[in-house]
Structures are given as C-alpha cells and as structure tokens.
Amino acid sequence: MNGSLLIAALCLSVGQIEAEPDPKAQSAARLKLMIETAARFEVRLGGKEGKKLDLFDRPVLRWDNARSFVVDATTFVWLADHRPQLIGGMWIKNGHAFFDIQSLSSEPLFTTVDGTLRWSTSRPGITWQPVTEGAPPAASRAERLRQMKQLAQEFNVHAIKNAPDYDEGSVWRFRMMAQPIHRYAEEAAVDGAIFAFAQGTDPEAFLILESREDEGKSQWHFSLAAGCVWELHAQRGEREVWARPKWKHQDTDYVYGLVGPFVVDQSLLPTPAKPAN
C-alpha cells in the first residue's frame, strides 16, 4: 500500500471510531431525559386544586429488561409530607417511552403533564393490612429498618403472563430486592419503606411497610401495589394476601395506568449488536 492510500485508510478508520456513540454518554443523556420527563408531571391530591405532591429528589431505581425489550428505565416516587403517594417508572422500549404509574394514596390523584390532564383516580390506590403477629415497631430507626427487611422476606409475589409476549398462562416468580428502594425520611410522621419484587432488575410489584397507629398503639402495616400490567398475586407465608387482575387499557376506574408515549431521540439508544461472522 502506498503512502497516500495508507493515510486515507487511517483517516477513514479514525472517522469510523469517532462516529461510534459513547455508551456512557448515551446512558447519562437517557437518565437526564427521564428525570426531566418526570419533572413535567404535576400530581395533586383530591383534584386539580388539591395539594401538589413533591417529586423525590432522585430516581429510586435504575433498571432495564432485555426480555421485554426495555433498554433503560427509572422509577420515581412522589410524596406528600414525606410519605409516598405515587410511584412511577419511565421505560424506553422500541424507540419510544412510557410511564407506568400506580397510586399509593388513600385520596384521589389528579395528574397533568405540561398542563394537560393525563391520568386520574377516584379511589384509594392501596389497601393497608395490619401485621397481627410479631414485635411492634422498635424505638430506633436502625432497628426498624432491620424489622422491615425481615418482614419483607415473608412475602412472595408472582405474575401470570400471557401470549404473545410470553407462554400462555406462564407463572413468573419475582425476586425481592434485598434493600428497600425507598426509605421514609426521618421527618415523616411514620416510618416506612418500599420494597420491590423484580424480574431481573425490573420492578413488577411493590411492598410498602409502615409503622401505623392502630387503636392507640404502633403496629406494622403492609400494602402491595402493581408495577406492571400483568395479573399479580402476593402471598405472606402460605396465605394469599393480595391479587390484582391484568390491567386493560379500557379500564375506566383504575389506580394503575400508562402515560405516554414520550419522544426519545434515537441517537440516545444503544447501537444494536452486530451479528457474529
């Protein structure tokens, strides 16, 4: 190869290298997009003139799910007086993005995006149940966290998934993430935490534990909430304590829903893997 051809080949090679996207930069840009999109949500308790919820200052979880073609996602919580009232995950799939959101509130929620109503509820999002056995909430914050982790291990959650995405009637059992994805702030009126049950790192259901007052005494309570569209079941020990039928787009009175789609710059998506020679 003569000198001019060698120089041309080197320049072409350098140009190809420079044209390759930087995966770390793409990941950072996607995270920025998801945080900015969550900030566009305005959620109020009770109606459009109700108390505005506060978006927690950072995502509580970053995840993906190759089995479901989700290339990147984040989960956020919205709070009132330091207690979670709404949980939602923004996921990027097939070049577009959606938010799936679930009420954790005892009050109706009114949700707008850029000033336009996109989702609302008319009933409580979760039902609290007392933990009728075991020790009451401990005096120290550190010990209460240990108690909550121990309680969370008593629960099992699974989904029943269907075609065409999965085998018809297949049962998917989720792993409980060892650490809560969100712990209530010390300023909250009660202590509590949110635990995720996940397929890989994808949270499909949530367990919320709180030290609530019941007949004048502090007692642990639990509730469960959906993180996906599929039929869900939860057990504590051998007893089923919660079930949620598969979500349908035509449902008119629901506490879980999808908001979107949102535009995603295609340059932020990972480059598809090249087939092996």
C-alpha positions in Angstrom: 0.0 0.0 0.0 1.4 3.4 -1.0 1.6 6.3 1.5 -1.4 8.2 0.3 -3.6 5.1 0.4 -2.4 4.3 3.9 -3.1 7.8 5.1 -6.6 7.7 3.6 -7.3 4.3 5.2 -6.1 5.6 8.6 -8.3 8.8 8.3 -11.3 6.6 7.4 -10.6 4.3 10.4 -10.4 7.3 12.7 -13.6 8.8 11.3 -15.4 5.5 12.0 -14.1 5.4 15.5 -15.2 8.9 16.2 -18.6 8.2 14.7 -19.3 5.4 17.2 -21.6 6.6 20.0 -20.3 6.7 23.5 -22.4 4.3 25.6 -21.7 6.2 28.9 -22.7 9.5 27.3 -25.9 7.9 25.9 -26.7 6.4 29.3 -26.2 9.8 31.0 -28.4 11.5 28.4 -31.2 9.0 28.8 -31.1 9.4 32.6 -31.3 13.2 32.1 -34.3 12.7 29.7 -36.1 10.5 32.2 -35.5 12.9 35.1 -36.7 15.9 33.0 -39.8 14.0 31.9 -40.7 13.1 35.5 -40.4 16.7 36.4 -43.1 17.6 33.8 -45.7 15.6 35.8 -47.8 17.6 38.3 -49.7 15.4 40.7 -52.3 16.7 43.1 -54.3 15.1 45.9 -58.1 15.2 45.7 -58.4 17.2 42.4 -56.8 19.9 40.2 -56.9 22.4 43.1 -55.5 19.9 45.7 -52.2 19.7 47.4 -49.3 19.3 45.0 -47.1 16.3 45.5 -43.3 16.6 45.7 -41.2 14.6 43.3 -38.5 12.8 45.3 -35.1 14.5 44.5 -33.7 11.5 42.6 -34.9 8.2 41.0 -35.2 5.4 43.5 -34.2 2.7 40.9 -32.5 2.4 37.5 -33.3 -0.7 35.6 -33.8 -2.5 32.3 -35.4 -5.7 31.0 -33.9 -7.3 27.8 -36.7 -10.0 27.9 -39.3 -7.2 27.4 -37.0 -5.1 25.1 -36.8 -2.3 27.7 -33.3 -0.8 27.1 -33.4 1.7 30.0 -35.8 2.8 32.8 -36.0 4.6 36.0 -38.5 4.6 38.9 -39.7 7.7 40.7 -41.8 8.5 43.8 -44.0 11.5 44.5 -44.5 12.5 48.2 -46.9 14.4 50.5 -45.4 15.2 53.9 -42.5 12.8 53.2 -44.9 9.8 52.6 -45.1 8.2 49.1 -48.4 8.8 47.3 -47.5 7.8 43.7 -44.8 5.5 42.2 -44.0 5.5 38.5 -41.4 4.1 36.1 -40.4 5.6 32.8 -39.2 2.9 30.4 -37.7 3.2 26.9 -38.7 0.4 24.5 -38.7 0.1 20.7 -37.6 3.7 20.3 -40.3 5.3 22.5 -41.0 5.8 26.2 -44.0 5.4 28.6 -44.6 6.0 32.2 -46.5 3.3 34.2 -47.8 4.9 37.4 -49.5 3.4 40.4 -51.4 5.3 43.2 -50.2 4.7 46.7 -52.6 7.2 48.1 -55.8 7.0 50.1 -57.1 10.0 48.2 -57.9 10.5 44.5 -55.0 11.7 42.4 -55.1 14.3 39.6 -52.1 14.1 37.2 -51.2 16.5 34.4 -48.2 16.6 32.1 -47.3 20.1 30.7 -50.7 21.3 32.0 -52.8 18.6 30.3 -54.7 16.0 32.3 -53.2 12.6 31.6 -54.4 10.4 34.4 -56.6 10.5 37.5 -58.0 8.2 40.1 -61.3 8.1 42.1 -60.5 5.7 44.8 -57.6 4.6 47.1 -54.7 3.1 45.4 -53.8 0.6 48.1 -55.3 -1.2 51.0 -53.5 -1.4 54.3 -53.4 -4.6 56.4 -52.1 -5.0 59.9 -49.3 -7.4 60.8 -51.1 -9.1 63.6 -48.2 -11.0 65.0 -44.6 -10.2 65.8 -42.9 -7.4 67.6 -44.2 -3.9 67.4 -42.0 -1.2 65.7 -38.8 -0.7 67.5 -37.7 2.5 69.1 -34.6 3.1 67.0 -34.7 3.9 63.3 -31.9 1.4 62.5 -33.7 -1.4 64.3 -37.0 -0.6 62.5 -35.2 -1.0 59.2 -34.0 -4.4 60.3 -37.6 -5.3 61.2 -38.9 -4.2 57.8 -36.3 -6.2 55.9 -37.2 -9.3 58.0 -40.9 -8.7 57.4 -40.4 -8.3 53.7 -38.8 -11.7 53.4 -42.1 -13.3 54.5 -43.7 -12.2 51.2 -43.7 -13.8 47.7 -45.1 -12.3 44.6 -45.7 -13.8 41.2 -47.3 -12.8 37.9 -49.4 -14.8 35.4 -48.3 -13.7 31.9 -49.8 -14.5 28.5 -49.1 -14.7 24.8 -47.9 -13.2 22.5 -45.1 -11.8 24.8 -44.9 -14.9 27.0 -46.1 -18.5 27.0 -49.9 -18.5 27.7 -50.6 -18.8 31.4 -46.9 -18.9 32.4 -46.1 -18.1 36.0 -43.2 -15.7 36.8 -42.0 -15.6 40.3 -40.1 -12.4 41.3 -37.1 -11.9 43.5 -37.3 -9.5 46.3 -34.6 -6.9 46.2 -32.7 -7.1 49.4 -32.6 -3.3 50.1 -35.7 -1.1 50.1 -35.8 1.1 47.0 -37.2 4.0 49.2 -37.0 4.6 52.9 -39.2 7.3 54.5 -37.4 10.4 55.7 -36.9 10.9 59.5 -39.2 13.9 59.2 -42.2 11.7 58.1 -45.0 11.2 60.7 -44.5 7.4 60.5 -41.6 5.2 59.5 -41.8 3.0 56.4 -40.1 1.7 53.3 -40.9 0.4 49.8 -39.5 -2.9 48.6 -39.5 -4.1 45.0 -40.2 -7.5 43.6 -38.4 -7.8 40.3 -37.9 -9.7 37.2 -34.1 -9.2 36.9 -33.9 -5.6 37.9 -37.4 -4.7 36.5 -39.7 -3.9 39.5 -43.0 -5.7 38.8 -44.7 -5.2 42.2 -44.1 -3.2 45.3 -44.5 -3.9 49.0 -45.0 -0.9 51.3 -44.4 -1.3 55.0 -45.4 1.4 57.6 -45.4 1.7 61.4 -49.0 3.0 61.7 -51.1 3.7 64.7 -53.9 1.2 65.3 -56.2 1.6 68.3 -53.7 3.8 70.1 -50.7 1.6 69.6 -47.9 1.5 67.0 -48.1 -1.6 64.7 -46.6 -2.6 61.4 -49.0 -2.5 58.4 -48.4 -3.6 54.8 -49.8 -3.0 51.4 -49.0 -4.1 47.9 -49.1 -2.3 44.6 -48.6 -3.1 40.9 -45.5 -2.3 38.8 -46.7 -3.9 35.6 -49.8 -4.7 33.5 -49.9 -8.4 34.3 -52.1 -10.4 36.7 -50.4 -10.3 40.1 -50.6 -12.4 43.2 -48.9 -12.0 46.6 -48.6 -14.4 49.5 -47.4 -14.0 53.0 -46.3 -17.4 54.0 -48.8 -19.8 52.6 -51.7 -17.3 52.6 -52.6 -15.1 49.6 -52.9 -11.5 50.8 -53.3 -9.6 47.6 -54.3 -10.1 43.9 -54.6 -7.7 41.0 -56.2 -8.8 37.6 -54.4 -8.0 34.4 -54.7 -4.3 33.6 -56.6 -3.4 30.5 -56.4 -0.1 28.5 -60.2 0.2 28.5 -60.4 0.1 32.4 -62.2 3.3 33.4 -61.6 3.2 37.2 -58.1 2.1 37.9 -55.3 3.1 40.2 -52.6 1.9 37.8 -52.1 3.3 34.3 -49.8 4.1 31.4 -49.0 7.7 30.3 -47.3 8.4 27.0 -45.8 7.9 24.6 -42.9 10.3 25.0 -40.4 11.2 22.3 -36.9 9.7 22.6 -34.0 10.9 20.5 -32.9 7.8 18.6 -29.3 8.8 19.0 -29.6 8.1 22.7 -30.4 4.4 22.1 -27.7 1.7 22.3 -26.3 0.6 19.0 -27.7 -2.9 18.1 -25.1 -5.6 18.4 -23.6 -6.7 15.1 -24.2 -10.3 14.1 -21.2 -12.6 14.5 -19.4 -13.5 11.3 
